[in-house]
Amino acid sequence: MSKKGLVYAFVGEGKGKTSAALGVMMRMLLCGEKVAWISWYKTADWPISERAAVDFFPNLEMHWGGKGFYIKGAREARVNEGKVYDTTTPDIHSLAAKDCVRLAREKIASGEYKLIVFG
């Protein structure tokens, strides 16, 4: 028997994509469902508020596999005045993203999660 599911795609420039994904995540968590959050561009060292969600929900796993946003020509790593700058080379960005895709596939194959957020 095949399993059916939904795919939400929040795309576009500017703000709102993470907030929309957090809303879907929150609904699942409050229903007691298990959720995995896999970020393929945000890094574990960024001071972002959504990282604190794991302190409140034991049914949430958050993985921060990214190396930052890729900005062509900007190789300096820093967070300054709310602006995030590129942290590494395109090759390292690519390897980090591929590792996150591998992790997402593992989480999907496990069948343990009601929701997997990948972004």
C-alpha positions in Angstrom: 0.0 0.0 0.0 1.4 3.4 -0.9 1.3 6.3 1.6 -0.1 9.6 0.5 1.1 12.9 1.7 1.2 16.6 0.9 4.0 18.8 -0.3 4.0 22.4 0.6 6.4 24.7 -1.4 7.0 28.1 0.1 9.0 30.0 -2.5 9.9 33.5 -3.6 12.2 36.4 -2.7 12.0 38.2 0.6 10.4 37.3 3.8 7.7 34.9 4.8 8.8 31.4 3.7 10.3 30.4 7.1 7.3 31.9 8.9 4.9 29.9 6.8 6.9 26.7 7.4 7.0 27.4 11.1 3.2 27.7 11.2 2.7 24.3 9.6 5.3 22.8 11.9 3.6 24.3 15.0 0.3 22.8 14.0 1.9 19.3 13.8 3.8 19.7 17.1 0.7 20.8 18.9 -1.1 17.8 17.7 1.6 15.7 19.2 3.1 14.6 15.9 6.9 14.0 15.3 8.5 16.7 13.2 12.0 17.0 11.6 13.3 20.4 10.5 16.3 20.3 8.2 17.9 23.5 7.1 20.2 23.3 4.1 21.3 26.9 4.1 21.0 28.3 7.7 23.8 27.5 10.0 23.8 26.3 13.6 25.6 29.4 14.8 23.1 32.0 13.5 21.2 33.7 16.4 17.8 32.9 15.0 14.7 32.5 17.2 13.3 29.3 15.7 16.3 27.3 17.1 14.7 27.6 20.6 11.6 25.5 19.5 13.4 22.3 20.5 13.4 23.5 24.1 9.6 23.4 24.1 8.8 20.3 22.0 10.3 16.9 22.7 8.7 15.7 19.4 10.8 18.1 17.3 14.3 17.5 15.8 16.1 20.4 14.2 19.1 20.0 12.0 21.2 22.9 10.8 23.4 21.7 8.0 23.9 24.8 5.9 26.9 27.0 5.5 25.0 30.3 5.0 23.6 32.0 1.9 25.7 31.9 -1.2 26.4 35.4 -2.4 28.6 35.5 -5.4 31.7 37.5 -4.7 31.2 37.7 -0.9 33.5 35.2 0.8 33.8 36.8 4.2 31.9 35.0 7.0 30.1 37.3 9.5 26.8 38.2 11.0 26.7 42.0 11.5 23.8 44.3 12.2 21.3 41.7 11.2 22.9 41.1 7.8 24.1 37.6 6.9 27.0 37.2 4.6 28.4 34.3 2.6 30.4 31.9 4.7 32.3 29.6 2.2 32.9 28.4 -1.3 30.3 27.2 -3.8 31.7 23.7 -3.6 31.3 23.6 0.2 27.8 25.0 -0.1 27.0 22.2 -2.5 28.4 19.4 -0.3 26.4 20.8 2.7 23.2 20.9 0.7 23.7 17.3 -0.6 24.3 16.1 3.0 21.0 17.7 4.0 19.2 16.0 1.1 20.7 12.7 2.3 19.4 13.3 5.8 15.9 14.3 4.5 15.8 11.0 2.6 16.7 9.1 5.7 14.0 10.8 7.7 11.4 10.2 5.0 12.4 6.5 4.7 12.1 6.0 8.4 8.4 6.7 8.4 8.7 8.2 11.9 7.7 11.8 11.0 4.4 13.3 10.3 6.2 16.4 8.9 9.6 17.0 7.5 10.5 20.7 6.8 13.3 21.1 4.4 14.5 24.5 3.7 
